Amino acid sequence: MNKRTFLKSAAILGAGGLVLPQISFAGSTGSELSAADDTFKQNELGYAFNALEPHIDATTMEIHYGKHHSAYTKNLNSLVKENNVAEKDIIKIFKNVSKLPAGIRNNGGGFYNHNLFWEVMAPNAGGEPSGDLGKAITSDLGSFAKFKEDFSKAASTRFGSGWAWLVLKDKKLVVTSTPNQDNPWMDIAEVKGVPVFAIDVWEHAYYLKYQNRRADYIGAFWNVVNWKKVGENYQKALSV
């Protein structure tokens, strides 16, 4: 979607509202399947569209979740059927994604990445991590302040569209970024590992509120980070 189409969609939302797709919770990895139709499922958001304001606005959340993420999920389900992909575990698909059509890579990444993104944000959140995650950030990345600086830089300098990540690689935390809808599970990733935390830096994630000021969006993002969930992701990653 280009900027003109994106802004037009926002105007339509203001006039008539948004009808969301029927969804069901799919767990932390987003790889579980519906027994009825054998398709990948979009996770429930878990909070209201306006719950992250003033840092992330309700209209952006409506479009991002209800249009973009929904479309990635729908497209992924269609593409795996069209291409007779028997594998139903999204992580295993990622580990062999270089052998699959580009559409599965792009939409599979969009499906999984957003499921992670929604759950590492929450209203009345932010601050700093504690417990094992806080200790690991200090030991592996120098300090929380250093991690925050490096992660923000990875997000702000990712050219074009993409994501910044906190990844567990060889039991150590690493900051990295990927283009488009790629992620560190994929066999084509420059830095491979288990994703623990991420920020979406596609323009549709922030353009309505922040326009071209990506740095302002990144700065605001720290106010909605759900460190409790990120800590849970870290613990799970240790066992992978």
C-alpha positions in Angstrom: 0.0 0.0 0.0 1.4 3.4 -0.9 0.9 6.6 1.2 -1.9 7.9 -0.9 -3.9 4.6 -0.6 -3.1 4.4 3.1 -4.4 7.9 3.8 -7.5 7.3 1.7 -8.2 4.2 3.8 -7.9 6.3 6.9 -10.5 8.8 5.6 -12.9 5.9 4.9 -12.4 4.7 8.4 -13.3 8.1 9.8 -16.5 8.1 7.8 -17.8 4.6 8.2 -15.8 2.6 10.7 -14.1 -0.7 10.2 -15.5 -4.2 10.1 -13.0 -6.6 11.6 -12.5 -10.2 10.5 -13.5 -13.1 12.8 -10.4 -14.3 14.6 -9.4 -16.6 17.4 -6.4 -16.7 19.7 -3.5 -18.7 18.3 -0.9 -18.7 21.1 2.4 -16.9 21.5 4.0 -18.2 18.3 0.9 -17.8 16.1 1.7 -21.3 14.6 -1.3 -23.2 16.0 -4.0 -24.3 13.6 -7.8 -24.4 13.5 -9.0 -28.0 13.6 -12.0 -26.9 11.5 -10.3 -25.3 8.5 -6.6 -26.1 9.0 -5.5 -22.5 8.6 -3.2 -20.1 10.4 -5.0 -17.7 12.7 -4.5 -14.0 13.6 -4.1 -13.5 17.3 -6.6 -11.5 19.2 -5.3 -8.0 20.0 -5.9 -8.2 23.7 -6.6 -4.5 24.2 -8.7 -1.8 22.6 -7.5 0.0 19.5 -7.2 3.3 21.5 -5.4 1.7 24.5 -1.9 2.7 23.4 -2.7 6.4 22.9 -1.2 8.9 22.9 1.8 6.9 21.8 0.1 4.9 19.0 -3.2 6.2 17.8 -6.4 4.2 17.4 -6.9 4.8 13.7 -3.4 3.4 12.9 -4.2 0.4 15.1 -7.5 -0.2 13.4 -5.9 -0.2 9.9 -2.7 -2.0 10.9 -4.4 -4.8 12.7 -7.7 -5.0 10.9 -6.4 -4.5 7.3 -2.7 -5.2 7.1 -2.3 -8.1 9.5 -5.6 -9.6 8.4 -4.5 -9.5 4.8 -1.1 -11.2 5.5 -2.9 -14.0 7.4 -5.5 -14.5 4.6 -2.9 -14.5 1.9 -0.7 -16.9 3.8 -3.5 -19.4 4.1 -4.3 -19.1 0.4 -0.7 -19.5 -0.7 0.2 -22.6 1.3 -2.9 -24.3 -0.1 -2.2 -23.1 -3.7 1.4 -24.3 -3.4 0.5 -27.6 -1.7 2.7 -26.8 1.3 2.1 -29.7 3.7 4.1 -28.2 6.6 1.8 -26.6 9.1 4.3 -25.2 11.6 5.2 -21.6 10.6 8.6 -21.8 12.2 9.5 -24.9 10.1 8.3 -23.1 7.1 10.6 -20.2 7.9 13.6 -22.5 8.2 13.1 -23.6 4.6 11.6 -20.4 3.2 14.3 -19.9 0.6 12.9 -22.9 -1.2 9.3 -21.5 -1.2 7.6 -18.8 -3.3 8.3 -15.3 -2.3 4.6 -14.8 -1.4 4.9 -17.3 1.4 8.0 -15.6 2.7 6.4 -12.2 2.6 2.9 -13.1 4.0 4.2 -15.7 6.4 6.5 -13.1 7.9 3.7 -10.5 8.0 1.5 -13.1 9.8 4.1 -14.1 12.4 5.8 -10.8 13.0 2.6 -8.9 13.8 1.4 -11.6 16.2 4.6 -11.0 18.1 4.4 -7.2 17.8 0.9 -6.9 19.3 1.8 -9.0 22.3 5.0 -7.1 23.2 2.9 -3.9 23.6 0.3 -3.0 26.3 -1.4 0.0 27.8 0.1 1.4 31.0 3.4 -0.3 30.2 7.0 0.9 29.4 9.7 1.4 32.0 12.6 -1.1 32.2 12.7 -4.9 32.3 13.5 -6.7 35.5 14.3 -10.3 36.5 16.2 -12.6 34.2 15.6 -10.5 31.1 16.9 -7.4 32.8 20.0 -9.2 33.9 20.6 -10.7 30.5 20.2 -7.4 28.8 22.9 -5.9 31.1 25.3 -8.9 30.7 24.8 -9.4 27.0 24.3 -5.9 25.8 26.1 -3.7 28.3 23.1 -2.0 30.0 19.5 -1.2 29.4 20.4 2.3 28.2 22.9 0.8 25.7 20.4 -1.8 24.5 17.8 0.9 24.1 20.2 3.1 22.1 21.3 0.2 19.9 17.8 -1.1 19.3 16.5 2.4 18.4 19.4 2.8 16.0 18.7 -0.6 14.3 15.1 0.5 13.9 15.8 4.0 12.7 18.5 3.0 10.2 16.7 0.1 8.6 16.4 1.4 5.1 12.9 1.3 3.7 10.4 -1.0 5.4 11.3 -3.7 7.9 11.7 -4.6 11.6 14.2 -4.3 14.4 14.6 -7.3 16.7 15.9 -8.5 20.1 16.9 -12.1 19.4 18.4 -14.9 21.5 21.2 -16.4 19.5 23.4 -19.1 21.1 21.9 -18.2 24.5 22.9 -14.6 24.1 20.8 -11.6 23.3 21.6 -9.8 20.1 20.0 -6.7 18.4 19.4 -6.9 14.7 17.0 -5.8 11.9 15.5 -7.3 8.8 14.0 -5.9 5.6 10.3 -6.1 4.6 8.6 -8.9 6.5 11.6 -11.1 7.0 12.5 -12.3 10.5 15.3 -14.1 12.3 13.7 -17.5 12.1 14.2 -17.5 8.3 17.0 -19.4 6.6 17.8 -16.2 4.6 18.2 -14.0 7.7 21.6 -12.4 8.2 21.3 -13.0 12.0 19.4 -16.1 12.9 17.9 -16.7 16.3 14.7 -16.8 18.4 12.8 -13.5 18.3 12.1 -12.1 21.8 11.0 -8.5 21.0 10.4 -6.5 17.9 9.2 -3.1 16.5 7.5 -2.7 13.1 9.1 0.2 11.1 6.9 -0.1 8.0 5.4 3.3 7.3 1.9 2.0 7.9 2.8 1.4 11.5 3.3 5.1 12.2 2.7 7.4 9.2 -0.8 8.7 10.2 0.5 10.1 13.5 4.2 10.7 12.9 4.4 11.1 9.1 8.1 10.8 8.2 9.3 11.2 11.8 10.2 7.5 12.4 12.5 8.5 15.2 9.6 10.1 17.1 7.6 6.9 16.7 10.4 4.8 18.0 10.8 7.0 21.0 7.1 6.8 21.8 7.2 3.0 21.3 9.2 2.5 24.5 6.2 3.8 26.5 4.1 0.9 25.5 6.5 -2.0 25.8 5.1 -5.0 27.7 8.3 -6.1 29.5 6.5 -8.8 31.3 5.6 -10.5 28.0 9.1 -9.9 26.6 10.5 -11.6 29.7 8.2 -14.6 29.1 9.4 -14.7 25.5 13.0 -14.7 26.7 12.3 -17.6 29.1 10.7 -19.6 26.3 13.6 -18.8 23.9 16.1 -20.3 26.4 14.4 -23.7 26.0 14.4 -23.7 22.2 
